[in-house]
Amino acid sequence: MVVCICNAIREKDLRAAVRSGSEKPCEVYAQLGRKPKCGQCLSFAKTIIQSELATA
């Protein structure tokens, strides 16, 4: 599933970034070499990050 259309970030990429140590959307963007654009994805990204951290 695509989480961020502007940056073509998929859920699997976001989850992998969290497993590698990113705990905030801005850290995920930086790890993936991208920058936030419109911000529409941030709430969904936060939900996925929280889910991944809870299972870690």
C-alpha distance matrix in Angstrom:
0.0 3.8 6.3 9.3 10.2 13.7 13.1 10.1 8.8 5.7 5.6 7.9 10.0 10.5 11.5 13.7 15.3 16.2 17.7 19.7 21.2 19.3 19.7 19.1 16.7 19.5 19.9 16.3 16.7 20.0 19.0 16.4 19.2 17.8 19.2 17.9 18.6 18.3 17.2 15.1 12.2 14.8 15.1 11.4 11.6 14.9 13.8 11.5 14.4 16.9 15.2 15.2 18.7 19.9 19.2 20.8
3.8 0.0 3.8 5.8 6.4 9.9 9.5 6.7 5.9 4.3 6.0 8.9 9.5 9.8 12.0 14.0 14.7 16.0 18.1 19.4 20.7 18.3 18.9 17.7 14.7 17.1 17.9 14.4 14.1 17.5 17.1 14.3 16.6 14.7 15.8 14.5 15.0 14.8 14.1 12.3 9.6 12.5 13.6 10.5 10.3 14.0 13.8 11.8 14.3 17.2 16.3 16.2 19.4 21.1 20.8 22.0
6.3 3.8 0.0 3.8 6.5 9.2 8.9 7.5 5.7 5.3 5.7 9.3 9.3 8.1 10.7 13.2 13.1 13.9 16.6 18.0 18.6 15.8 15.9 14.3 11.3 13.9 15.1 11.9 11.7 15.4 15.4 13.2 15.5 13.3 13.8 11.9 12.8 12.5 11.0 9.4 6.2 8.8 10.0 7.1 6.7 10.4 10.7 9.2 11.4 14.3 14.1 14.2 17.0 18.9 19.2 20.3
9.3 5.8 3.8 0.0 3.8 5.6 5.6 5.5 5.0 7.0 8.7 11.8 10.7 9.7 13.0 14.9 14.1 15.4 18.4 19.0 19.5 16.4 16.7 14.5 10.9 12.7 14.4 11.5 10.2 13.9 14.6 12.0 13.5 10.7 10.8 8.9 9.3 9.4 8.7 7.8 5.4 8.3 10.7 9.0 8.2 11.8 13.1 12.1 13.5 16.6 17.0 17.0 19.3 21.6 22.2 22.9
10.2 6.4 6.5 3.8 0.0 3.8 5.5 4.9 6.8 8.7 11.2 14.0 13.1 12.9 16.2 17.7 17.2 18.9 21.7 22.2 22.9 19.9 20.4 18.2 14.5 15.8 17.7 14.8 12.9 16.3 17.1 14.1 15.0 12.1 12.3 10.6 9.7 9.6 10.3 9.0 8.0 11.4 13.7 12.0 11.8 15.5 16.5 15.5 17.2 20.2 20.5 20.5 23.0 25.1 25.5 26.4
13.7 9.9 9.2 5.6 3.8 0.0 3.8 5.8 8.1 11.0 13.7 16.2 14.4 14.1 17.8 18.9 17.7 19.6 22.6 22.5 23.0 19.8 20.5 17.9 14.1 14.5 16.7 14.4 11.6 14.7 16.2 13.3 13.2 9.9 9.5 8.1 6.6 7.4 9.1 9.2 9.0 11.7 14.7 13.9 13.2 16.5 18.3 17.5 18.5 21.6 22.4 22.2 24.3 26.8 27.5 27.9
13.1 9.5 8.9 5.6 5.5 3.8 0.0 3.8 5.5 9.1 12.0 13.9 11.5 11.6 15.3 15.9 14.6 17.0 19.7 19.3 20.0 17.1 18.4 16.2 12.6 12.8 14.2 11.7 8.9 11.7 12.8 9.6 9.8 6.8 7.8 7.7 7.8 9.8 10.7 11.4 10.0 12.1 15.3 14.2 12.5 15.8 17.8 16.4 16.9 20.4 21.2 20.4 22.4 25.2 25.6 25.6
10.1 6.7 7.5 5.5 4.9 5.8 3.8 0.0 3.8 6.4 9.9 11.5 9.8 10.7 14.1 14.7 14.3 16.8 19.1 19.1 20.4 17.9 19.3 17.6 14.2 15.1 16.1 12.9 11.0 13.9 14.0 10.5 11.6 9.6 11.3 11.1 11.3 12.6 13.1 12.9 10.9 13.5 16.1 14.1 12.7 16.4 17.7 15.7 16.8 20.3 20.4 19.5 22.0 24.6 24.5 24.8
8.8 5.9 5.7 5.0 6.8 8.1 5.5 3.8 0.0 3.8 6.7 8.4 6.4 6.9 10.4 11.2 10.8 13.0 15.4 15.7 16.9 14.4 15.8 14.5 11.4 12.8 13.3 9.8 8.8 12.0 11.6 8.5 10.7 9.1 10.9 10.7 12.1 13.4 12.8 12.6 9.7 11.6 14.1 11.8 9.8 13.4 14.6 12.3 13.2 16.8 16.9 15.8 18.3 20.9 20.8 21.0
5.7 4.3 5.3 7.0 8.7 11.0 9.1 6.4 3.8 0.0 3.8 5.4 5.3 6.4 8.8 10.0 10.9 12.7 14.5 15.5 17.2 15.2 16.4 15.7 13.1 15.2 15.3 11.5 11.6 14.7 13.6 10.8 13.7 12.6 14.5 14.0 15.4 16.2 15.2 14.3 11.1 13.0 14.6 11.6 10.0 13.6 13.8 11.0 12.6 15.9 15.2 14.1 17.1 19.4 18.8 19.4
5.6 6.0 5.7 8.7 11.2 13.7 12.0 9.9 6.7 3.8 0.0 3.8 5.4 5.1 6.1 8.5 9.9 10.7 12.3 14.2 15.6 13.8 14.4 14.3 12.3 15.1 14.9 11.3 12.5 15.6 14.2 12.3 15.6 14.8 16.3 15.4 17.2 17.6 15.9 14.7 11.1 12.4 13.2 9.8 8.3 11.4 10.9 7.7 9.7 12.7 11.5 10.6 13.9 15.8 15.2 16.1
7.9 8.9 9.3 11.8 14.0 16.2 13.9 11.5 8.4 5.4 3.8 0.0 3.8 5.5 5.1 6.1 8.6 9.9 10.5 12.3 14.5 13.6 14.9 15.6 14.1 16.6 15.5 11.9 13.5 15.9 13.7 11.9 15.5 15.6 17.8 17.7 19.8 20.7 19.1 18.3 14.7 15.6 16.5 13.4 11.3 13.9 13.6 9.9 11.1 14.1 12.6 10.6 13.9 15.9 14.5 15.0
10.0 9.5 9.3 10.7 13.1 14.4 11.5 9.8 6.4 5.3 5.4 3.8 0.0 3.8 5.5 5.1 6.2 8.7 9.9 10.5 12.7 11.4 13.4 13.8 12.1 13.9 12.7 8.9 10.2 12.4 10.1 8.1 11.7 12.1 14.6 15.0 17.4 19.0 17.5 17.5 14.0 14.7 16.4 13.8 11.0 13.7 14.4 11.0 11.1 14.7 14.1 11.8 14.4 17.2 16.2 15.9
10.5 9.8 8.1 9.7 12.9 14.1 11.6 10.7 6.9 6.4 5.1 5.5 3.8 0.0 3.8 5.5 5.1 6.4 8.8 9.9 11.0 9.0 10.2 10.3 8.8 11.2 10.2 6.6 8.6 11.2 9.5 8.5 12.1 11.8 13.5 13.3 16.0 17.2 15.2 15.3 11.6 11.6 13.1 10.8 7.7 10.0 11.0 7.8 7.5 11.3 11.2 9.3 11.6 14.5 14.3 14.1
11.5 12.0 10.7 13.0 16.2 17.8 15.3 14.1 10.4 8.8 6.1 5.1 5.5 3.8 0.0 3.8 5.4 5.1 6.3 8.7 10.1 9.2 10.1 11.5 11.0 13.8 12.2 9.1 11.9 14.0 11.7 11.4 15.1 15.4 17.1 16.9 19.7 20.7 18.3 18.1 14.3 14.0 14.7 12.2 9.4 10.8 10.9 7.3 6.9 9.9 9.0 6.4 9.1 11.7 10.9 10.7
13.7 14.0 13.2 14.9 17.7 18.9 15.9 14.7 11.2 10.0 8.5 6.1 5.1 5.5 3.8 0.0 3.8 5.4 5.0 6.2 8.9 9.0 11.2 12.9 12.7 14.5 12.2 9.2 12.0 13.2 10.1 10.0 13.8 14.9 17.2 17.9 20.9 22.5 20.4 20.7 17.0 16.7 17.9 15.7 12.6 14.0 14.5 11.0 10.0 13.0 12.4 9.1 11.1 14.0 12.7 11.6
15.3 14.7 13.1 14.1 17.2 17.7 14.6 14.3 10.8 10.9 9.9 8.6 6.2 5.1 5.4 3.8 0.0 3.8 5.4 5.0 6.5 5.7 8.5 9.9 9.8 11.1 8.5 5.8 8.9 9.7 6.8 7.5 11.1 12.3 14.3 15.2 18.5 20.4 18.3 19.2 15.7 14.9 16.6 15.0 11.5 12.6 14.1 11.1 9.2 12.5 13.0 10.0 11.0 14.5 14.1 12.6
16.2 16.0 13.9 15.4 18.9 19.6 17.0 16.8 13.0 12.7 10.7 9.9 8.7 6.4 5.1 5.4 3.8 0.0 3.8 5.2 5.2 4.5 5.9 8.3 9.3 11.3 8.8 7.0 10.7 11.7 9.5 10.9 14.3 15.0 16.3 16.5 19.9 21.3 18.7 19.4 15.9 14.4 15.4 14.1 10.6 10.7 11.9 9.2 6.5 9.3 10.0 6.9 7.3 10.9 11.0 9.4
17.7 18.1 16.6 18.4 21.7 22.6 19.7 19.1 15.4 14.5 12.3 10.5 9.9 8.8 6.3 5.0 5.4 3.8 0.0 3.8 5.5 7.1 8.9 11.9 13.1 14.9 12.0 10.3 13.9 14.4 11.5 12.9 16.3 17.7 19.5 20.0 23.4 24.9 22.4 22.9 19.3 18.1 18.8 17.2 14.0 14.1 14.6 11.7 9.4 11.4 11.3 7.6 7.9 11.1 10.0 7.7
19.7 19.4 18.0 19.0 22.2 22.5 19.3 19.1 15.7 15.5 14.2 12.3 10.5 9.9 8.7 6.2 5.0 5.2 3.8 0.0 3.8 6.2 9.2 12.0 13.2 14.0 10.5 9.4 12.7 12.2 9.0 11.1 14.1 16.1 18.1 19.3 22.8 24.9 22.7 23.8 20.3 19.0 20.4 19.1 15.6 15.8 17.1 14.3 11.7 14.1 14.6 11.1 10.9 14.4 13.7 11.0
21.2 20.7 18.6 19.5 22.9 23.0 20.0 20.4 16.9 17.2 15.6 14.5 12.7 11.0 10.1 8.9 6.5 5.2 5.5 3.8 0.0 3.8 6.3 9.4 11.6 12.2 8.7 8.8 12.3 11.7 9.3 12.2 14.8 16.4 17.6 18.6 22.3 24.2 21.6 23.1 19.8 17.8 19.1 18.5 14.9 14.3 16.1 14.0 10.7 12.6 14.0 10.9 9.6 13.2 13.5 10.7
19.3 18.3 15.8 16.4 19.9 19.8 17.1 17.9 14.4 15.2 13.8 13.6 11.4 9.0 9.2 9.0 5.7 4.5 7.1 6.2 3.8 0.0 3.8 6.0 7.8 8.5 5.3 5.5 9.1 9.0 7.6 10.2 12.7 13.6 14.4 15.0 18.7 20.5 17.9 19.4 16.4 14.2 15.8 15.5 11.8 11.3 13.7 11.9 8.6 11.0 13.0 10.5 9.6 13.4 14.3 12.4
19.7 18.9 15.9 16.7 20.4 20.5 18.4 19.3 15.8 16.4 14.4 14.9 13.4 10.2 10.1 11.2 8.5 5.9 8.9 9.2 6.3 3.8 0.0 3.8 7.0 8.6 6.6 7.4 10.8 11.4 10.8 13.1 15.5 15.6 15.6 15.4 18.9 20.1 17.0 18.4 15.5 12.8 13.6 13.8 10.5 8.9 11.3 10.4 6.7 8.2 11.0 9.4 7.7 11.3 13.1 11.7
19.1 17.7 14.3 14.5 18.2 17.9 16.2 17.6 14.5 15.7 14.3 15.6 13.8 10.3 11.5 12.9 9.9 8.3 11.9 12.0 9.4 6.0 3.8 0.0 3.8 5.5 5.2 6.4 8.8 10.0 10.7 12.5 14.4 13.7 12.9 12.1 15.6 16.7 13.5 15.2 12.7 9.7 11.1 11.9 8.7 7.2 10.5 10.4 7.3 9.2 12.3 11.6 10.6 13.7 15.9 15.0
16.7 14.7 11.3 10.9 14.5 14.1 12.6 14.2 11.4 13.1 12.3 14.1 12.1 8.8 11.0 12.7 9.8 9.3 13.1 13.2 11.6 7.8 7.0 3.8 0.0 3.8 5.4 5.0 6.2 8.6 9.8 10.6 12.3 10.8 9.9 8.7 12.1 13.2 10.2 12.0 9.4 6.8 9.2 9.9 6.5 6.6 10.1 9.9 7.8 10.6 13.1 12.6 12.7 15.8 17.6 17.1
19.5 17.1 13.9 12.7 15.8 14.5 12.8 15.1 12.8 15.2 15.1 16.6 13.9 11.2 13.8 14.5 11.1 11.3 14.9 14.0 12.2 8.5 8.6 5.5 3.8 0.0 3.8 5.4 5.2 6.2 8.6 9.9 10.5 9.2 7.7 7.5 11.2 13.1 10.9 13.6 11.7 9.3 12.2 13.3 10.1 10.2 13.9 13.6 11.4 14.0 16.7 15.9 15.6 18.9 20.6 19.7
19.9 17.9 15.1 14.4 17.7 16.7 14.2 16.1 13.3 15.3 14.9 15.5 12.7 10.2 12.2 12.2 8.5 8.8 12.0 10.5 8.7 5.3 6.6 5.2 5.4 3.8 0.0 3.8 5.5 5.1 6.1 8.6 9.8 9.8 9.7 10.6 14.3 16.6 14.3 16.7 14.3 12.0 14.6 15.0 11.4 11.4 14.7 13.7 10.8 13.6 16.1 14.4 13.9 17.5 18.9 17.3
16.3 14.4 11.9 11.5 14.8 14.4 11.7 12.9 9.8 11.5 11.3 11.9 8.9 6.6 9.1 9.2 5.8 7.0 10.3 9.4 8.8 5.5 7.4 6.4 5.0 5.4 3.8 0.0 3.8 5.4 5.1 6.2 8.6 8.5 9.3 9.9 13.5 15.6 13.5 15.2 12.3 10.9 13.5 13.0 9.2 10.3 13.1 11.4 9.2 12.6 14.4 12.6 13.0 16.6 17.4 16.3
16.7 14.1 11.7 10.2 12.9 11.6 8.9 11.0 8.8 11.6 12.5 13.5 10.2 8.6 11.9 12.0 8.9 10.7 13.9 12.7 12.3 9.1 10.8 8.8 6.2 5.2 5.5 3.8 0.0 3.8 5.5 5.1 6.1 4.9 5.6 6.9 10.4 13.0 11.7 13.9 11.5 10.7 14.0 13.8 10.4 12.1 15.2 13.8 12.2 15.7 17.5 16.0 16.7 20.1 21.0 20.1
20.0 17.5 15.4 13.9 16.3 14.7 11.7 13.9 12.0 14.7 15.6 15.9 12.4 11.2 14.0 13.2 9.7 11.7 14.4 12.2 11.7 9.0 11.4 10.0 8.6 6.2 5.1 5.4 3.8 0.0 3.8 5.4 5.0 5.7 6.7 9.3 12.7 15.8 14.7 17.3 15.2 14.0 17.3 17.4 13.8 15.0 18.2 16.7 14.6 17.8 19.8 17.9 18.0 21.7 22.5 21.0
19.0 17.1 15.4 14.6 17.1 16.2 12.8 14.0 11.6 13.6 14.2 13.7 10.1 9.5 11.7 10.1 6.8 9.5 11.5 9.0 9.3 7.6 10.8 10.7 9.8 8.6 6.1 5.1 5.5 3.8 0.0 3.8 5.5 7.7 9.8 12.1 15.6 18.4 17.2 19.2 16.5 15.6 18.4 17.8 14.1 15.4 18.1 16.0 13.8 17.2 18.6 16.1 16.4 20.2 20.5 18.6
16.4 14.3 13.2 12.0 14.1 13.3 9.6 10.5 8.5 10.8 12.3 11.9 8.1 8.5 11.4 10.0 7.5 10.9 12.9 11.1 12.2 10.2 13.1 12.5 10.6 9.9 8.6 6.2 5.1 5.4 3.8 0.0 3.8 5.6 8.7 11.0 13.9 16.8 16.1 17.7 15.1 15.0 18.0 16.9 13.5 15.7 18.1 15.7 14.4 18.1 19.1 16.8 17.9 21.4 21.4 20.1
19.2 16.6 15.5 13.5 15.0 13.2 9.8 11.6 10.7 13.7 15.6 15.5 11.7 12.1 15.1 13.8 11.1 14.3 16.3 14.1 14.8 12.7 15.5 14.4 12.3 10.5 9.8 8.6 6.1 5.0 5.5 3.8 0.0 3.8 7.1 10.4 13.0 16.4 16.3 18.5 16.5 16.4 19.8 19.2 16.0 18.0 20.8 18.9 17.4 21.1 22.4 20.3 21.1 24.8 25.0 23.6
17.8 14.7 13.3 10.7 12.1 9.9 6.8 9.6 9.1 12.6 14.8 15.6 12.1 11.8 15.4 14.9 12.3 15.0 17.7 16.1 16.4 13.6 15.6 13.7 10.8 9.2 9.8 8.5 4.9 5.7 7.7 5.6 3.8 0.0 3.8 6.9 9.2 12.6 12.8 15.0 13.4 13.6 17.3 16.9 14.1 16.4 19.2 17.8 16.8 20.3 21.8 20.3 21.3 24.8 25.3 24.4
19.2 15.8 13.8 10.8 12.3 9.5 7.8 11.3 10.9 14.5 16.3 17.8 14.6 13.5 17.1 17.2 14.3 16.3 19.5 18.1 17.6 14.4 15.6 12.9 9.9 7.7 9.7 9.3 5.6 6.7 9.8 8.7 7.1 3.8 0.0 3.8 6.4 9.9 10.1 13.0 12.1 11.9 15.7 16.2 13.6 15.5 18.7 18.0 16.9 20.2 22.1 21.1 21.8 25.1 26.3 25.5
17.9 14.5 11.9 8.9 10.6 8.1 7.7 11.1 10.7 14.0 15.4 17.7 15.0 13.3 16.9 17.9 15.2 16.5 20.0 19.3 18.6 15.0 15.4 12.1 8.7 7.5 10.6 9.9 6.9 9.3 12.1 11.0 10.4 6.9 3.8 0.0 3.8 6.6 6.3 9.4 8.9 8.7 12.5 13.3 11.4 13.2 16.4 16.2 15.6 18.6 20.6 20.3 21.1 24.1 25.5 25.2
18.6 15.0 12.8 9.3 9.7 6.6 7.8 11.3 12.1 15.4 17.2 19.8 17.4 16.0 19.7 20.9 18.5 19.9 23.4 22.8 22.3 18.7 18.9 15.6 12.1 11.2 14.3 13.5 10.4 12.7 15.6 13.9 13.0 9.2 6.4 3.8 0.0 3.8 5.8 8.5 9.4 10.2 13.7 14.6 13.5 15.6 18.4 18.5 18.5 21.3 23.2 23.1 24.3 27.0 28.4 28.5
18.3 14.8 12.5 9.4 9.6 7.4 9.8 12.6 13.4 16.2 17.6 20.7 19.0 17.2 20.7 22.5 20.4 21.3 24.9 24.9 24.2 20.5 20.1 16.7 13.2 13.1 16.6 15.6 13.0 15.8 18.4 16.8 16.4 12.6 9.9 6.6 3.8 0.0 3.8 5.7 8.0 9.2 12.1 13.3 13.2 15.2 17.6 18.3 18.8 21.2 23.0 23.5 24.8 27.1 28.7 29.2
17.2 14.1 11.0 8.7 10.3 9.1 10.7 13.1 12.8 15.2 15.9 19.1 17.5 15.2 18.3 20.4 18.3 18.7 22.4 22.7 21.6 17.9 17.0 13.5 10.2 10.9 14.3 13.5 11.7 14.7 17.2 16.1 16.3 12.8 10.1 6.3 5.8 3.8 0.0 3.8 5.5 5.6 8.5 10.2 10.0 11.6 14.1 15.2 15.5 17.6 19.6 20.4 21.4 23.6 25.5 26.1
15.1 12.3 9.4 7.8 9.0 9.2 11.4 12.9 12.6 14.3 14.7 18.3 17.5 15.3 18.1 20.7 19.2 19.4 22.9 23.8 23.1 19.4 18.4 15.2 12.0 13.6 16.7 15.2 13.9 17.3 19.2 17.7 18.5 15.0 13.0 9.4 8.5 5.7 3.8 0.0 3.8 5.8 7.4 8.3 9.5 11.4 13.0 14.2 15.5 17.3 18.8 20.0 21.5 23.2 24.9 26.0
12.2 9.6 6.2 5.4 8.0 9.0 10.0 10.9 9.7 11.1 11.1 14.7 14.0 11.6 14.3 17.0 15.7 15.9 19.3 20.3 19.8 16.4 15.5 12.7 9.4 11.7 14.3 12.3 11.5 15.2 16.5 15.1 16.5 13.4 12.1 8.9 9.4 8.0 5.5 3.8 0.0 3.8 5.8 5.4 5.9 8.6 10.1 10.7 12.0 14.3 15.4 16.4 18.1 20.0 21.4 22.5
14.8 12.5 8.8 8.3 11.4 11.7 12.1 13.5 11.6 13.0 12.4 15.6 14.7 11.6 14.0 16.7 14.9 14.4 18.1 19.0 17.8 14.2 12.8 9.7 6.8 9.3 12.0 10.9 10.7 14.0 15.6 15.0 16.4 13.6 11.9 8.7 10.2 9.2 5.6 5.8 3.8 0.0 3.8 5.5 5.0 6.0 8.6 9.9 10.2 12.1 14.1 15.1 16.1 18.1 20.1 20.9
15.1 13.6 10.0 10.7 13.7 14.7 15.3 16.1 14.1 14.6 13.2 16.5 16.4 13.1 14.7 17.9 16.6 15.4 18.8 20.4 19.1 15.8 13.6 11.1 9.2 12.2 14.6 13.5 14.0 17.3 18.4 18.0 19.8 17.3 15.7 12.5 13.7 12.1 8.5 7.4 5.8 3.8 0.0 3.8 5.4 5.1 6.3 8.8 9.9 10.6 12.4 14.4 15.4 16.6 18.8 20.2
11.4 10.5 7.1 9.0 12.0 13.9 14.2 14.1 11.8 11.6 9.8 13.4 13.8 10.8 12.2 15.7 15.0 14.1 17.2 19.1 18.5 15.5 13.8 11.9 9.9 13.3 15.0 13.0 13.8 17.4 17.8 16.9 19.2 16.9 16.2 13.3 14.6 13.3 10.2 8.3 5.4 5.5 3.8 0.0 3.8 5.4 5.1 6.4 8.7 10.0 10.7 12.5 14.3 15.5 17.0 18.7
11.6 10.3 6.7 8.2 11.8 13.2 12.5 12.7 9.8 10.0 8.3 11.3 11.0 7.7 9.4 12.6 11.5 10.6 14.0 15.6 14.9 11.8 10.5 8.7 6.5 10.1 11.4 9.2 10.4 13.8 14.1 13.5 16.0 14.1 13.6 11.4 13.5 13.2 10.0 9.5 5.9 5.0 5.4 3.8 0.0 3.8 5.4 5.2 6.1 8.6 9.8 10.5 12.2 14.2 15.6 16.6
14.9 14.0 10.4 11.8 15.5 16.5 15.8 16.4 13.4 13.6 11.4 13.9 13.7 10.0 10.8 14.0 12.6 10.7 14.1 15.8 14.3 11.3 8.9 7.2 6.6 10.2 11.4 10.3 12.1 15.0 15.4 15.7 18.0 16.4 15.5 13.2 15.6 15.2 11.6 11.4 8.6 6.0 5.1 5.4 3.8 0.0 3.8 5.5 5.0 6.1 8.5 9.8 10.4 12.1 14.4 15.3
13.8 13.8 10.7 13.1 16.5 18.3 17.8 17.7 14.6 13.8 10.9 13.6 14.4 11.0 10.9 14.5 14.1 11.9 14.6 17.1 16.1 13.7 11.3 10.5 10.1 13.9 14.7 13.1 15.2 18.2 18.1 18.1 20.8 19.2 18.7 16.4 18.4 17.6 14.1 13.0 10.1 8.6 6.3 5.1 5.4 3.8 0.0 3.8 5.5 5.2 6.2 8.7 10.0 10.6 12.6 14.5
11.5 11.8 9.2 12.1 15.5 17.5 16.4 15.7 12.3 11.0 7.7 9.9 11.0 7.8 7.3 11.0 11.1 9.2 11.7 14.3 14.0 11.9 10.4 10.4 9.9 13.6 13.7 11.4 13.8 16.7 16.0 15.7 18.9 17.8 18.0 16.2 18.5 18.3 15.2 14.2 10.7 9.9 8.8 6.4 5.2 5.5 3.8 0.0 3.8 5.5 5.0 6.1 8.6 9.8 10.8 12.4
14.4 14.3 11.4 13.5 17.2 18.5 16.9 16.8 13.2 12.6 9.7 11.1 11.1 7.5 6.9 10.0 9.2 6.5 9.4 11.7 10.7 8.6 6.7 7.3 7.8 11.4 10.8 9.2 12.2 14.6 13.8 14.4 17.4 16.8 16.9 15.6 18.5 18.8 15.5 15.5 12.0 10.2 9.9 8.7 6.1 5.0 5.5 3.8 0.0 3.8 5.4 5.1 6.1 8.5 10.1 10.6
16.9 17.2 14.3 16.6 20.2 21.6 20.4 20.3 16.8 15.9 12.7 14.1 14.7 11.3 9.9 13.0 12.5 9.3 11.4 14.1 12.6 11.0 8.2 9.2 10.6 14.0 13.6 12.6 15.7 17.8 17.2 18.1 21.1 20.3 20.2 18.6 21.3 21.2 17.6 17.3 14.3 12.1 10.6 10.0 8.6 6.1 5.2 5.5 3.8 0.0 3.8 5.5 5.1 6.1 8.8 10.0
15.2 16.3 14.1 17.0 20.5 22.4 21.2 20.4 16.9 15.2 11.5 12.6 14.1 11.2 9.0 12.4 13.0 10.0 11.3 14.6 14.0 13.0 11.0 12.3 13.1 16.7 16.1 14.4 17.5 19.8 18.6 19.1 22.4 21.8 22.1 20.6 23.2 23.0 19.6 18.8 15.4 14.1 12.4 10.7 9.8 8.5 6.2 5.0 5.4 3.8 0.0 3.8 5.5 5.2 6.5 8.9
15.2 16.2 14.2 17.0 20.5 22.2 20.4 19.5 15.8 14.1 10.6 10.6 11.8 9.3 6.4 9.1 10.0 6.9 7.6 11.1 10.9 10.5 9.4 11.6 12.6 15.9 14.4 12.6 16.0 17.9 16.1 16.8 20.3 20.3 21.1 20.3 23.1 23.5 20.4 20.0 16.4 15.1 14.4 12.5 10.5 9.8 8.7 6.1 5.1 5.5 3.8 0.0 3.8 5.4 5.3 6.4
18.7 19.4 17.0 19.3 23.0 24.3 22.4 22.0 18.3 17.1 13.9 13.9 14.4 11.6 9.1 11.1 11.0 7.3 7.9 10.9 9.6 9.6 7.7 10.6 12.7 15.6 13.9 13.0 16.7 18.0 16.4 17.9 21.1 21.3 21.8 21.1 24.3 24.8 21.4 21.5 18.1 16.1 15.4 14.3 12.2 10.4 10.0 8.6 6.1 5.1 5.5 3.8 0.0 3.8 5.5 5.1
19.9 21.1 18.9 21.6 25.1 26.8 25.2 24.6 20.9 19.4 15.8 15.9 17.2 14.5 11.7 14.0 14.5 10.9 11.1 14.4 13.2 13.4 11.3 13.7 15.8 18.9 17.5 16.6 20.1 21.7 20.2 21.4 24.8 24.8 25.1 24.1 27.0 27.1 23.6 23.2 20.0 18.1 16.6 15.5 14.2 12.1 10.6 9.8 8.5 6.1 5.2 5.4 3.8 0.0 3.8 5.6
19.2 20.8 19.2 22.2 25.5 27.5 25.6 24.5 20.8 18.8 15.2 14.5 16.2 14.3 10.9 12.7 14.1 11.0 10.0 13.7 13.5 14.3 13.1 15.9 17.6 20.6 18.9 17.4 21.0 22.5 20.5 21.4 25.0 25.3 26.3 25.5 28.4 28.7 25.5 24.9 21.4 20.1 18.8 17.0 15.6 14.4 12.6 10.8 10.1 8.8 6.5 5.3 5.5 3.8 0.0 3.8
20.8 22.0 20.3 22.9 26.4 27.9 25.6 24.8 21.0 19.4 16.1 15.0 15.9 14.1 10.7 11.6 12.6 9.4 7.7 11.0 10.7 12.4 11.7 15.0 17.1 19.7 17.3 16.3 20.1 21.0 18.6 20.1 23.6 24.4 25.5 25.2 28.5 29.2 26.1 26.0 22.5 20.9 20.2 18.7 16.6 15.3 14.5 12.4 10.6 10.0 8.9 6.4 5.1 5.6 3.8 0.0
